[in-house]
Amino acid sequence: MNAATEREGTFERIDLLDARQFQLVVRRLADSLNYGTDRSPFLGSGIEYAQSRPYQPGDSVRDIDWRVSARTGRFFVKEYETPKCMPVYLLVDTSASMTVSSVAGNSKYKTALHLAGGLALAALERVSPVGIVGVGERNLQLTPSLSKAQIMQWMLALRSFRYDETTTLGVRLAELTPSLKSRVLMIVLSDLHDPLATKALKRLAQIHDCAVIQLQDPAEVGLRGAGLLRVREAETGHEFASHGRRGHLDQEALDAQLRRSGIDHLRLNIARPYLGEVRHFVSSRGLLGQVAR
């Protein structure tokens, strides 16, 4: 799909980095996220004990179940159940509010895209298939795949964005959930400006594992205590009056709702270094090491 031809006149192509630089950035991030994690040498060959069966010629002596063999007087070997790696879905918010920034050389969208690329490659290193869904107006969706080339192709396509794209996070979650036949890990990278998102996330978390990395611009945080304001929504152009305290109270309520729903939640200020926070968030919750039971 050539995204630059979509909705001609309203779409503007902006490359955050050239293709080679982008790939280097996300590969370094993936290496950092995977550093120090336990990559079991048994992954793929089975580490979940299933049963013991009689020894057959050709079986490895390392698999002999000595306890059962001693009790029965015949040789038995252990059989293992191969763990299935949980598919990982990355939902990247491509809406206009993600692209507007007060930080020179950076934006919520740029940060989200780098994180998505790093998380995707890190998950692939753990042999977890990765799916990518754009939660804006464009039809950007990749079903879970183990192909690094295919994942990178879609990540490169996401480097282009529009300044007039509305968010569809809540709608996309509602559409995607019924199609999931097995348990998945859903990682959302968004500023959560969609009022429908919280309810959809809570429903999703009842069945699937869910994590949210919420990107914040320092200008958004700086609105606290600013009094009455006239603001304009980036995605719709709608102007309305607001109060600087409202965002703070809404954020506290959002934090509480996600926490009560068992959703892992990390807020990142894009003006600050974020790698350490993301590494701790991923490793402490075992997000990239989960397997389906």
C-alpha positions in Angstrom: 0.0 0.0 0.0 1.3 3.4 -0.9 0.2 5.5 2.1 1.2 8.7 0.4 -1.6 8.3 -2.1 -4.3 7.9 0.5 -6.7 10.9 0.9 -4.6 13.1 -1.4 -4.4 16.6 -0.3 -4.6 15.8 3.4 -1.7 13.3 3.7 1.8 14.6 4.2 4.7 12.2 4.2 7.3 12.9 6.9 10.2 10.5 7.5 11.2 10.5 11.1 14.5 8.8 10.1 15.7 7.3 6.9 15.2 3.5 6.6 18.7 2.5 7.6 18.8 4.8 10.7 15.4 3.6 11.8 16.4 0.0 11.6 19.5 0.6 13.6 17.6 2.4 16.3 15.0 -0.3 16.8 17.6 -3.1 16.7 19.6 -1.4 19.4 16.4 -0.9 21.5 15.5 -4.6 21.0 19.0 -5.7 22.1 18.6 -3.5 25.2 15.2 -4.9 26.1 16.4 -8.5 25.7 19.6 -7.9 27.6 19.8 -10.1 30.7 16.6 -11.9 30.0 16.5 -15.7 30.4 16.6 -17.3 27.0 16.0 -20.9 28.0 18.0 -23.4 25.9 15.0 -25.6 26.1 12.6 -23.1 24.3 11.0 -24.9 21.5 12.0 -28.4 22.6 9.6 -28.5 25.6 10.1 -27.7 29.2 6.6 -28.6 30.6 6.6 -32.2 31.9 3.6 -34.1 30.4 4.1 -37.8 31.2 6.5 -40.8 31.2 6.3 -43.6 28.7 8.3 -46.9 28.2 11.8 -46.5 26.8 12.1 -47.2 23.0 15.4 -47.8 21.1 16.8 -44.4 20.0 15.5 -42.5 23.0 18.2 -40.4 24.7 19.4 -41.6 28.1 19.2 -38.0 29.3 15.4 -38.3 29.2 15.2 -41.4 31.4 12.8 -41.0 34.3 14.9 -42.7 36.9 12.2 -42.5 39.6 9.6 -44.3 37.6 12.1 -46.7 36.2 13.3 -47.7 39.7 9.7 -48.2 40.9 8.6 -50.3 37.9 11.8 -52.2 37.1 11.6 -51.0 33.5 13.1 -48.0 31.8 10.8 -45.0 31.2 11.5 -41.7 29.6 10.0 -38.3 30.3 7.9 -36.6 27.7 7.6 -32.8 27.6 4.9 -30.5 26.3 6.4 -27.8 24.0 5.4 -24.4 25.3 3.6 -22.2 22.8 4.8 -18.6 22.8 2.0 -16.1 23.2 1.3 -13.9 20.2 2.1 -10.3 20.7 -0.1 -7.5 19.2 1.3 -4.0 19.0 -1.4 -1.3 18.7 0.3 1.9 17.5 -1.7 5.1 17.8 -1.3 7.0 14.4 -3.7 9.8 15.2 -3.0 13.5 15.0 -2.6 14.1 18.7 0.4 11.8 18.7 2.2 13.9 16.0 1.9 17.4 17.6 4.9 18.0 19.9 6.5 20.7 22.0 9.8 18.8 22.1 12.3 19.6 19.3 13.2 16.6 17.3 10.8 14.3 19.0 7.1 13.5 19.4 4.8 11.0 21.0 4.4 9.3 17.6 8.2 9.0 17.0 8.7 7.6 20.5 5.8 5.1 20.0 7.2 4.0 16.7 10.7 3.4 18.0 9.3 1.5 21.0 7.0 -0.6 18.8 9.9 -1.6 16.6 12.1 -2.5 19.5 9.4 -4.5 21.2 8.5 -6.3 18.0 12.1 -7.4 17.3 12.6 -8.3 21.0 9.5 -10.5 20.9 10.6 -12.2 17.7 13.9 -13.1 19.5 11.7 -14.9 22.0 10.0 -16.7 19.1 6.7 -14.9 19.8 4.8 -14.1 16.6 4.1 -10.3 16.3 1.0 -8.6 14.9 0.8 -4.8 14.2 -2.3 -2.7 14.2 -2.5 1.0 13.4 -5.2 2.6 15.5 -6.0 5.6 13.3 -8.0 6.0 10.2 -5.7 4.1 7.9 -6.1 0.4 7.4 -2.8 -0.7 8.8 -2.9 -4.3 10.1 -0.5 -7.2 10.1 -1.6 -10.6 11.5 0.9 -12.2 13.9 4.1 -13.3 12.0 7.6 -14.5 12.8 9.0 -12.8 9.7 11.4 -10.0 10.7 11.4 -8.8 7.1 7.6 -8.5 7.1 7.5 -6.8 10.5 10.2 -4.3 9.5 8.4 -3.6 6.2 5.3 -2.5 8.1 7.2 -0.6 10.7 8.9 1.4 7.9 5.4 2.1 6.4 4.3 3.5 9.7 7.0 6.2 9.5 4.6 8.2 7.4 1.6 9.9 9.0 -1.0 12.6 8.6 -1.7 15.6 10.8 -5.5 15.3 10.5 -6.0 11.6 11.4 -8.5 10.8 14.1 -8.0 8.0 16.7 -9.8 4.7 16.5 -8.2 2.9 19.4 -11.5 2.0 21.1 -13.1 0.9 17.9 -10.1 -1.1 16.8 -10.0 -2.9 20.1 -13.7 -3.8 19.9 -13.2 -5.1 16.3 -10.1 -7.1 17.1 -11.1 -8.8 20.3 -13.7 -11.2 18.8 -11.3 -12.4 16.2 -8.7 -13.6 18.8 -9.0 -17.4 19.1 -6.4 -17.8 21.8 -4.9 -15.8 24.5 -2.6 -13.0 23.4 -0.5 -10.2 24.8 -1.8 -6.8 23.7 0.6 -3.8 24.0 -0.9 -0.4 23.3 1.3 2.6 22.5 -0.9 5.7 22.7 -1.6 8.9 24.4 -5.1 7.5 25.3 -7.0 10.5 24.0 -9.8 8.3 22.8 -12.7 8.4 25.3 -13.7 4.9 24.1 -10.3 3.4 24.8 -10.6 2.7 28.6 -13.8 0.7 28.4 -12.5 -1.3 25.5 -9.2 -2.0 27.3 -11.0 -3.2 30.4 -13.1 -5.7 28.4 -10.0 -6.9 26.6 -8.1 -7.5 29.9 -10.8 -9.9 31.1 -9.6 -12.4 28.6 -6.1 -11.4 27.4 -2.9 -10.0 28.9 -2.8 -6.3 28.3 -0.2 -3.6 28.7 -0.4 0.1 28.0 2.5 2.5 27.3 1.0 5.9 27.5 3.0 8.7 25.8 2.8 12.2 27.2 4.1 15.5 25.9 5.5 17.8 28.6 3.1 20.5 27.4 0.2 18.2 28.4 1.7 17.6 31.9 2.4 21.3 32.2 -1.3 22.2 31.9 -1.9 21.2 35.5 -3.0 24.2 37.6 -3.0 26.5 34.5 -6.6 27.7 35.2 -9.2 28.2 32.4 -7.9 27.6 28.9 -9.1 27.7 25.4 -7.8 24.6 23.6 -8.1 23.0 20.2 -8.2 19.2 19.7 -5.5 18.3 17.2 -7.5 15.5 15.5 -10.8 17.3 14.9 -9.9 21.0 15.1 -12.7 21.4 17.7 -12.2 24.3 20.1 -13.4 24.2 23.7 -12.8 25.7 27.1 -10.9 23.5 29.6 -9.4 23.8 33.0 -5.8 22.9 33.8 -6.8 20.8 36.7 -9.1 18.6 34.6 -6.3 16.6 32.9 -4.7 15.8 36.2 -7.9 14.5 37.7 -8.7 12.5 34.6 -5.3 11.0 34.6 -5.6 9.9 38.2 -9.0 8.3 37.4 -7.5 6.6 34.3 -4.5 5.2 36.3 -6.9 3.8 38.9 -9.2 2.2 36.3 -6.4 0.5 34.5 -4.9 -0.7 37.8 -8.2 -2.2 39.0 -8.5 -4.0 35.7 -5.1 -5.7 36.0 -3.7 -3.8 33.1 0.0 -3.1 33.2 0.4 0.7 32.7 3.5 2.9 32.1 3.4 6.6 31.5 6.3 8.1 29.6 7.2 11.8 29.3 8.9 12.0 25.9 11.1 14.9 27.0 13.0 12.5 29.4 15.2 9.4 28.7 12.8 6.5 28.7 14.9 3.4 27.9 15.5 2.5 31.6 11.8 2.9 32.5 10.8 0.7 29.5 13.4 -2.0 30.3 12.2 -2.2 33.9 8.5 -2.2 32.8 9.1 -5.1 30.4 11.4 -7.2 32.6 9.6 -6.8 35.9 6.3 -7.9 34.3 7.9 -10.6 32.1 6.1 -9.2 29.1 8.4 -10.7 26.5 8.8 -14.1 28.2 5.1 -15.1 28.5 3.9 -18.4 27.0 0.4 -19.6 26.5 -0.8 -22.3 28.9 
